């Protein structure tokens, strides 16, 4: 006699855990040549989500994560941090779950149909001319530190470059004081040529003369300090310390970008030109070479030579032309 036995349908595999997949996600991002800052931002968000779920006794397998779980996590981030931080975490998780789908770990992202957190419409802080003068006055000396800090601050004022871009400038290939142009590596590891003005040129020249006899003069990094090459955090600290010394607590390099953009628009520059440049960079260094604002200082016409050499050497780097006299501060 043959008896039949009921066999339940196979259960779906439990899936990999968020921590395990996060390690693989990190390797993928690095293989795609993402910046370390991007890698850290993306994987940190996944780690925080895993911690949030674990604290609630939630399974950490990726296919156990539902839309409501992510929504609760983002709500928790909004309570703890600024909306911009919560938005960054949201976008990082979007990238992670999209990667999970592409890798076959998920059939569908739990974030499909979700809306990102809204940012309040707050105008970014802009430094006034008086504040910039006080800041420069704080390092109006002749020793190495004063000359270096003056050059750093003037470069930020004149160009609005990101702190990571400023920290990545290498000698001798990335800088030409005669053409008043510097090559920086921006978001997406894209290179571009950034023009600066005469006062910044003079400040960097003075710094380089003292740098030549510095203990770490042999390093290729433009900015050096007591411990060697200066990192992004080192430049951040220079700005913060100088700001605190003149009554500007909490000053950070990104504020120079806001001030640069404000100056561009105040001089009659077009907002579309300002925003249409690579990685959201102000139009003065856009590869699109937009027209300068009506009240901008005339260009000195020198940048083309160095820019051409840089374009050949670095591939995608181009310039929009020199900024001539640069900042009036």
VOGU-3710 file (C-alpha; in Angstrom, 3 decimals, decimal comma):
1> xxxxxxxxxx> 0,000/0,000/0,000  1,418/3,339/-1,028  0,747/6,189/1,316  1,105/9,758/0,267  2,864/12,268/2,426  2,117/15,981/2,351  5,195/18,032/1,544  5,012/21,699/2,332  6,259/24,037/-0,372  9,859/25,102/-0,047
11> xxxxxxxxxx> 10,351/28,205/2,045  12,304/31,057/0,473  15,918/31,233/1,539  16,433/33,507/4,510  18,787/35,790/2,644  22,050/37,413/3,678  22,222/39,723/6,650  22,600/43,487/6,398  26,110/43,488/7,962  27,346/40,803/5,533
21> xxxxxxxxxx> 25,884/42,562/2,528  27,223/45,887/3,738  30,764/44,490/3,554  30,163/43,387/-0,037  28,517/46,730/-0,825  31,638/48,497/0,452  33,865/46,417/-1,815  31,652/47,204/-4,800  31,758/50,941/-4,120  35,545/50,868/-3,911
31> xxxxxxxxxx> 35,769/48,813/-7,088  33,678/51,520/-8,758  36,271/54,067/-7,575  33,853/55,931/-5,341  35,440/58,426/-2,982  36,136/57,239/0,557  33,698/59,854/1,775  30,946/58,346/-0,365  31,857/54,817/0,732  31,710/55,853/4,375
41> xxxxxxxxxx> 28,415/57,712/3,970  26,658/54,839/2,187  27,872/52,027/4,403  27,392/54,023/7,595  23,686/54,403/6,775  23,333/50,636/6,293  25,117/50,006/9,579  22,842/52,435/11,409  19,767/50,768/9,924  21,034/47,387/11,100
51> xxxxxxxxxx> 21,631/48,765/14,604  18,170/50,317/14,646  16,501/47,034/13,649  18,589/44,959/16,061  17,580/47,210/18,950  13,959/46,408/18,128  14,570/42,682/17,911  13,968/42,731/14,149  15,609/40,086/11,922  18,651/41,433/10,107
61> xxxxxxxxxx> 18,188/39,432/6,908  17,792/41,791/3,990  14,526/40,281/2,742  12,975/40,837/6,166  13,339/44,619/5,816  10,057/46,233/4,812  9,127/49,739/3,771  7,708/50,465/7,225  11,043/49,543/8,795  12,939/52,003/6,631
71> xxxxxxxxxx> 10,279/54,662/7,216  10,600/54,213/10,993  14,382/54,428/10,737  14,252/57,683/8,754  11,757/59,108/11,257  14,182/58,213/14,040  17,007/59,961/12,182  14,878/63,090/11,791  14,375/63,174/15,542  18,092/62,788/16,240
81> xxxxxxxxxx> 19,715/64,809/13,459  19,157/67,638/11,019  16,894/66,967/8,002  19,900/67,108/5,665  21,534/64,233/7,555  18,348/62,169/7,425  18,099/62,858/3,690  21,678/61,661/3,157  20,892/58,444/5,042  17,747/57,993/2,932
91> xxxxxxxxxx> 19,703/58,332/-0,318  22,438/56,028/0,937  19,888/53,312/1,727  18,315/53,790/-1,695  21,691/53,078/-3,272  22,197/50,035/-1,052  18,842/48,413/-1,788  19,228/49,172/-5,492  22,552/47,334/-5,343  20,852/44,408/-3,539
101> xxxxxxxxxx> 18,362/44,101/-6,383  21,118/44,282/-9,003  23,043/41,550/-7,140  20,011/39,274/-6,927  19,729/39,532/-3,146  16,279/41,133/-3,446  13,565/41,061/-6,063  12,377/44,542/-5,173  13,678/47,366/-3,033  11,607/48,039/0,099
111> xxxxxxxxxx> 12,009/51,739/-0,646  10,068/51,692/-3,912  7,365/54,302/-3,624  8,885/56,011/-0,592  9,289/59,780/-0,527  12,460/61,392/0,807  12,376/63,650/3,866  11,800/67,289/3,048  14,428/69,901/3,759  13,295/73,222/5,253
121> xxxxxxxxxx> 13,865/76,193/2,980  16,584/77,857/5,025  19,046/80,231/3,370  22,645/79,077/3,882  24,854/81,314/6,049  26,876/83,802/4,016  30,016/85,484/5,294  30,041/89,269/5,091  32,981/91,290/3,789  33,641/92,521/7,325
131> xxxxxxxxxx> 33,788/88,944/8,642  36,173/87,924/5,860  38,443/90,884/6,609  38,520/89,962/10,302  39,304/86,381/9,393  42,222/87,386/7,190  43,425/89,865/9,808  43,700/86,978/12,299  46,521/85,466/10,257  48,176/88,691/9,128
141> xxxxxxxxxx> 51,653/87,671/10,229  54,910/86,554/8,641  55,531/83,175/10,242  54,864/79,868/8,508  51,463/79,206/10,102  50,117/82,681/9,341  51,301/82,576/5,731  49,851/79,080/5,245  46,501/79,893/6,834  46,185/83,097/4,811
151> xxxxxxxxxx> 46,759/81,119/1,610  44,209/78,460/2,637  41,521/80,991/3,504  42,097/83,095/0,400  41,855/80,006/-1,798  38,506/79,157/-0,205  37,260/82,745/-0,576  38,342/83,047/-4,199  37,214/79,654/-5,503  34,687/78,036/-3,165
161> xxxxxxxxxx> 36,424/74,671/-3,596  35,446/71,837/-1,284  37,729/71,125/1,649  38,535/67,658/0,263  39,496/69,260/-3,062  41,802/71,748/-1,355  43,430/69,001/0,697  44,098/66,951/-2,452  46,153/69,576/-4,304  49,606/68,206/-5,141
171> xxxxxxxxxx> 52,822/69,893/-6,200  54,023/70,626/-8,758  51,506/69,406/-11,344  48,277/70,737/-9,831  49,278/74,357/-9,287  50,423/77,144/-11,610  50,762/80,579/-10,030  51,581/82,322/-13,311  48,389/81,112/-14,930  46,491/81,427/-11,621
181> xxxxxxxxxx> 44,909/77,986/-11,957  44,789/74,922/-9,738  43,635/71,402/-10,602  41,297/69,788/-8,066  39,672/66,379/-7,830  35,963/66,844/-7,173  32,865/64,729/-6,665  32,776/61,562/-8,693  36,586/61,825/-8,880  36,238/64,324/-11,704
191> xxxxxxxxxx> 39,123/66,715/-12,246  38,700/70,342/-13,179  40,820/73,459/-13,392  39,891/76,228/-10,956  41,050/79,820/-11,534  41,862/82,179/-8,680  42,825/85,839/-8,311  45,939/87,908/-7,778  45,666/88,234/-3,990  45,345/84,479/-3,657
201> xxxxxxxxxx> 48,316/84,055/-6,003  50,415/86,361/-3,825  49,303/84,577/-0,628  50,201/81,145/-2,006  53,518/82,443/-3,344  54,460/83,795/0,096  53,477/80,505/1,699  55,484/78,433/-0,788  58,638/80,453/-0,087  58,440/79,515/3,603
211> xxxxxxxxxx> 57,299/75,993/2,794  60,554/75,395/0,904  62,471/75,262/4,197  59,807/73,353/6,139  60,507/69,917/7,646  57,986/68,330/5,292  58,894/70,335/2,180  59,662/67,062/0,381  55,994/65,974/0,442  53,951/66,525/-2,727
221> xxxxxxxxxx> 50,945/67,853/-0,788  50,483/71,618/-1,110  49,433/72,052/2,510  51,750/70,810/5,261  51,787/71,206/9,022  53,663/70,091/12,100  52,746/66,427/11,530  53,103/66,255/7,764  50,549/66,522/4,972  47,324/68,215/6,013
231> xxxxxxxxxx> 44,105/66,260/5,558  40,586/67,605/5,090  40,124/67,607/8,852  43,332/69,619/9,221  42,076/72,322/6,849  38,708/72,235/8,590  40,478/72,864/11,900  42,443/75,809/10,481  39,208/77,509/9,419  37,447/76,663/12,692
241> xxxxxxxxxx> 40,313/77,957/14,852  40,732/81,168/12,889  36,984/81,733/12,962  36,781/81,200/16,717  39,606/83,711/17,250  37,547/86,515/15,634  34,142/85,689/17,076  32,932/83,303/14,364  32,401/80,042/16,280  31,507/77,014/14,213
251> xxxxxxxxxx> 32,981/78,434/11,009  33,591/75,692/8,448  35,025/75,624/4,895  31,660/74,930/3,242  30,483/78,404/4,234  32,964/79,831/1,755  31,088/77,958/-0,997  27,844/79,616/0,045  29,552/82,995/0,136  31,149/82,376/-3,258
261> xxxxxxxxxx> 27,773/81,537/-4,793  26,178/84,584/-3,164  28,935/86,821/-4,541  28,475/85,330/-8,000  24,756/86,026/-8,023  25,172/89,468/-6,458  27,602/90,395/-9,237  24,906/89,605/-11,800  25,830/86,009/-12,557  23,158/83,637/-13,836
271> xxxxxxxxxx> 21,818/81,060/-11,372  21,524/78,499/-14,150  25,223/78,898/-14,967  26,056/78,614/-11,290  24,207/75,320/-10,887  24,857/73,746/-14,292  28,495/73,037/-13,630  29,990/69,625/-12,731  28,950/68,270/-9,300  27,033/71,457/-8,583
281> xxxxxxxxxx> 30,156/73,602/-8,724  29,883/77,347/-9,255  30,039/78,275/-12,890  33,368/80,073/-12,711  35,044/76,666/-12,963  32,401/74,936/-15,058  33,464/72,955/-18,129  30,581/74,693/-19,884  32,568/77,975/-19,801  29,625/80,277/-19,081
291> xxxxxxxxxx> 29,741/84,028/-19,423  31,103/85,871/-16,382  28,719/88,002/-14,336  28,383/91,608/-15,567  30,311/93,070/-12,621  33,075/90,463/-12,533  36,692/91,510/-12,787  38,155/91,077/-16,294  40,127/87,899/-16,932  43,862/88,162/-17,368
301> xxxxxxxxxx> 43,770/85,780/-20,305  46,538/83,506/-19,048  44,665/80,432/-17,912  44,371/78,814/-21,303  47,980/77,629/-21,560  48,112/75,808/-18,244  44,552/74,572/-18,722  45,509/73,011/-22,027  48,466/71,258/-20,452  46,290/70,093/-17,559
311> xxxxxxxxxx> 43,606/68,876/-19,939  46,203/66,785/-21,729  47,787/65,515/-18,518  44,638/64,877/-16,491  42,213/63,923/-19,234  38,929/65,614/-18,349  40,220/68,747/-16,624  39,299/72,045/-18,269  39,021/75,633/-17,189  36,539/78,408/-17,716
321> xxxxxxxxx> 39,287/81,005/-17,789  41,103/82,961/-15,114  39,262/85,021/-12,578  41,643/87,957/-12,998  41,890/90,122/-9,893  39,694/87,731/-7,876  38,225/88,696/-4,516  38,278/92,378/-3,509  38,768/91,415/0,160
//
